[in-house]
Amino acid sequence: MLYKDMAKAQRTMRESIATYILKQVIYIFLVACTLFLIGGTSAWPEAWVYLGMMALITIANSLATEPSLLAERSRLQEGTKRWDILLSSFTALWGPLIVLVIASLDKRLGWSAPLPTWVTVSALVLLLIGAGLGTWAMHTNRFFSATVRIQHDRNQQVIDSGPYRFVRHPGYIGGIIGHLAVPCLLGSIVGLLASILVVAGIIFRTALEDRLLHSELSGYESYAQRVRYRLLPPIW
């Protein structure tokens, strides 16, 4: 019976990981359709670079993250806070897609003046930095869930190593950097203005999550006393 239970658990985990990877592939395909169909051209080198970056980030996250966390992130889990269902969807899915729609319309209609090459290159570097920080956080924190919840089923504990030695929410910093870099990489100042709304959503989500962790996660209060800043030392 124990062997059967273990085999079932392993099969369920493999299926969850496959679901996670499939969702990432579908999202990249959706992004490609958004960029090229709305942008009106496939001759858009910056868009191809961005899609390549998305593929590399997906591979890096999959390799750097332990299987149980990939399974955790494959679907909406029980215990997710209601307020985060909508908020996480906006900051991770619909908000970024809206930014890409605007950037694509900008490409088609020419709302923004062409950006200097150094801006595009700088945006690519920032995207790499943001993605690297996010991957580092996922690798370090085995409780890096896609939504806000206390993971009693996974015996959640405070993580204070890796980037968590410096700030309490390094993954969100990586996300903020990436969201601001993407429209600049795609050459859209109008898209950058839209990204600011997504960043505002991430900051708001950080505040709510941090308050939840203070009240519901054992050991977080003392951790917050050691690591004072949520996102940006020495400001907040």
ZADREN-151313 format. One record per residue (C-alpha): x negated, y, z negated; residue number from 1. Coordinates in Angstrom, 1 decimal, decimal comma. Layout:
<atoms>
       x       y       z  tivex
       X       Y       Z    NUM
...
</atoms>
This chain:
<atoms>
       x       y       z  tivex
     0,0     0,0     0,0      1
    -2,8     2,4    -0,9      2
    -4,5     1,7     2,5      3
    -1,2     2,4     4,3      4
    -0,8     5,7     2,4      5
    -4,3     6,7     3,2      6
    -3,9     5,8     6,9      7
    -0,6     7,8     7,0      8
    -2,2    10,8     5,4      9
    -5,1    10,7     7,9     10
    -2,7    10,4    10,8     11
    -0,6    13,3     9,6     12
    -3,8    15,4     9,2     13
    -4,9    14,6    12,8     14
    -1,5    15,5    14,1     15
    -1,6    18,8    12,2     16
    -5,0    19,6    13,5     17
    -3,9    18,8    17,0     18
    -0,9    21,1    16,5     19
    -3,2    23,9    15,3     20
    -5,4    23,6    18,3     21
    -2,5    23,4    20,7     22
    -1,0    26,6    19,3     23
    -4,3    28,4    19,8     24
    -4,5    27,2    23,4     25
    -0,9    28,3    24,0     26
    -1,6    31,7    22,5     27
    -4,7    32,2    24,7     28
    -2,6    31,3    27,7     29
     0,1    33,7    26,7     30
    -2,5    36,4    26,3     31
    -3,9    35,7    29,8     32
    -0,4    35,9    31,3     33
     0,2    39,2    29,4     34
    -3,0    40,8    30,6     35
    -2,9    39,7    34,2     36
     0,8    39,8    35,0     37
     1,5    43,1    33,3     38
    -1,9    44,6    34,2     39
    -1,1    43,7    37,9     40
    -4,6    42,3    38,7     41
    -6,9    39,4    37,8     42
    -9,9    41,6    38,9     43
   -10,3    42,8    35,3     44
   -13,7    41,8    34,0     45
   -13,1    43,1    30,5     46
    -9,9    41,0    30,2     47
   -11,9    37,9    31,2     48
   -14,5    38,7    28,7     49
   -11,8    39,1    26,0     50
   -10,3    35,7    26,9     51
   -13,7    34,1    26,8     52
   -14,2    35,6    23,4     53
   -10,9    34,2    22,2     54
   -11,8    30,8    23,3     55
   -15,2    31,0    21,6     56
   -13,6    32,2    18,4     57
   -11,1    29,4    18,4     58
   -13,9    26,8    18,9     59
   -16,0    28,4    16,2     60
   -13,2    28,5    13,7     61
   -12,2    24,9    14,4     62
   -15,8    23,7    13,9     63
   -16,6    25,9    10,9     64
   -13,3    25,1     9,0     65
   -12,7    21,9     7,1     66
    -9,9    19,7     8,5     67
    -7,6    20,1     5,6     68
    -7,5    23,9     6,1     69
    -6,8    23,5     9,8     70
    -3,9    21,2     8,9     71
    -2,7    23,8     6,4     72
    -2,8    26,6     9,0     73
    -0,9    24,5    11,6     74
     2,6    25,4    10,4     75
     4,5    27,5     8,0     76
     4,0    25,9     4,6     77
     6,5    25,6     1,7     78
     6,0    28,4    -0,9     79
     5,1    31,1     1,6     80
     6,4    34,4     0,3     81
     9,4    35,6     2,2     82
     8,0    39,1     2,7     83
     4,9    37,6     4,4     84
     6,8    35,6     7,0     85
     7,7    38,8     8,9     86
     4,5    40,6     7,9     87
     2,1    37,8     9,0     88
     4,0    37,4    12,2     89
     3,5    41,1    13,0     90
    -0,2    41,4    12,1     91
    -1,3    38,1    13,7     92
     1,1    37,6    16,6     93
     3,6    40,2    17,8     94
     1,6    43,3    16,8     95
    -1,5    42,2    18,8     96
     0,6    41,1    21,7     97
     2,3    44,5    21,8     98
    -1,1    46,1    21,8     99
    -2,1    43,9    24,8    100
     1,1    44,8    26,6    101
     0,4    48,5    26,2    102
    -3,3    48,0    27,2    103
    -2,1    46,1    30,3    104
     0,4    48,8    31,3    105
    -2,5    51,3    30,7    106
    -4,6    49,3    33,2    107
    -1,8    49,2    35,8    108
    -0,6    52,9    35,4    109
    -3,9    54,5    34,5    110
    -2,8    56,3    31,3    111
    -6,3    56,4    29,9    112
    -9,4    57,9    31,5    113
   -12,2    55,3    32,2    114
   -14,3    54,7    29,1    115
   -18,1    54,9    29,2    116
   -19,9    51,6    29,4    117
   -21,5    52,1    25,9    118
   -18,0    52,2    24,4    119
   -17,1    48,9    26,1    120
   -20,3    47,3    25,0    121
   -19,9    48,6    21,4    122
   -16,4    47,3    21,3    123
   -17,6    43,8    22,3    124
   -20,3    43,9    19,6    125
   -17,7    45,0    17,0    126
   -15,4    42,2    18,2    127
   -18,2    39,7    17,7    128
   -18,9    41,1    14,2    129
   -15,2    41,0    13,2    130
   -14,8    37,5    14,5    131
   -18,0    36,3    12,8    132
   -16,8    37,8     9,5    133
   -13,5    36,0     9,9    134
   -15,1    32,7    10,7    135
   -17,5    33,1     7,7    136
   -14,5    33,7     5,4    137
   -12,6    30,7     6,8    138
   -15,7    28,5     6,4    139
   -16,3    29,7     2,8    140
   -12,7    29,7     1,6    141
   -10,9    26,3     2,0    142
    -7,7    28,1     0,9    143
    -7,7    30,6     3,8    144
    -4,1    30,0     4,6    145
    -2,3    31,6     7,6    146
     0,4    33,0     5,2    147
     0,5    34,3     1,7    148
     1,3    31,6    -0,9    149
    -0,2    30,0    -4,0    150
    -1,3    26,6    -2,9    151
    -0,5    24,5    -5,9    152
    -0,3    21,4    -3,6    153
    -4,0    22,0    -2,7    154
    -5,2    23,0    -6,2    155
    -6,0    26,5    -5,1    156
    -8,9    28,2    -7,0    157
   -10,7    31,5    -6,8    158
   -13,5    31,6    -4,2    159
   -16,3    34,0    -5,1    160
   -19,1    32,8    -2,8    161
   -20,1    33,9     0,8    162
   -18,5    37,2     1,8    163
   -16,2    37,0    -1,2    164
   -19,2    38,1    -3,3    165
   -18,8    41,6    -1,8    166
   -15,1    42,2    -1,2    167
   -12,0    40,3    -2,2    168
   -10,5    40,0     1,3    169
   -13,3    39,7     3,9    170
   -11,1    38,0     6,4    171
    -8,8    41,0     6,7    172
   -11,9    43,2     7,2    173
   -12,8    41,0    10,2    174
    -9,3    41,3    11,5    175
    -9,2    45,1    11,2    176
   -12,5    45,4    13,1    177
   -11,3    43,1    15,8    178
    -7,9    44,8    16,2    179
    -9,6    48,2    16,7    180
   -12,2    46,8    19,0    181
    -9,9    44,9    21,5    182
    -8,2    47,9    23,1    183
   -11,5    49,7    23,4    184
   -13,0    46,6    25,1    185
   -10,0    46,7    27,5    186
   -10,5    50,4    28,2    187
    -7,2    51,6    26,6    188
    -7,1    54,5    24,2    189
    -3,3    54,3    24,2    190
    -3,7    50,7    23,1    191
    -6,0    51,8    20,3    192
    -3,3    54,0    18,9    193
    -1,0    51,0    18,8    194
    -3,7    48,9    17,1    195
    -3,7    51,4    14,2    196
    -0,2    50,3    13,4    197
    -1,3    46,7    13,2    198
    -4,2    47,7    11,0    199
    -1,8    49,6     8,7    200
     0,2    46,4     8,5    201
    -2,9    44,4     7,5    202
    -3,8    47,0     4,8    203
    -0,2    46,8     3,4    204
    -0,4    43,0     3,5    205
    -3,7    43,1     1,6    206
    -2,2    45,2    -1,1    207
     0,8    42,8    -1,5    208
    -1,4    39,7    -1,5    209
    -3,9    41,1    -3,9    210
    -1,1    42,0    -6,4    211
     0,3    38,5    -6,0    212
    -3,1    36,9    -6,7    213
    -3,5    39,0    -9,8    214
    -0,3    37,8   -11,2    215
    -0,1    34,2   -10,1    216
    -3,6    32,8    -9,4    217
    -5,6    31,7   -12,5    218
    -9,0    33,3   -12,7    219
    -8,3    36,0   -10,1    220
    -8,1    38,8   -12,7    221
   -11,6    38,2   -13,9    222
   -12,8    37,8   -10,3    223
   -11,3    41,2    -9,5    224
   -13,2    42,7   -12,3    225
   -16,5    41,4   -10,9    226
   -15,7    42,2    -7,3    227
   -14,0    45,6    -7,5    228
   -13,1    46,3    -3,9    229
   -10,4    44,8    -1,8    230
   -11,6    45,8     1,7    231
   -14,0    48,8     1,9    232
   -16,6    49,6    -0,8    233
   -16,6    52,1    -2,4    234
   -13,2    53,3    -1,3    235
   -10,6    50,6    -1,9    236
</atoms>
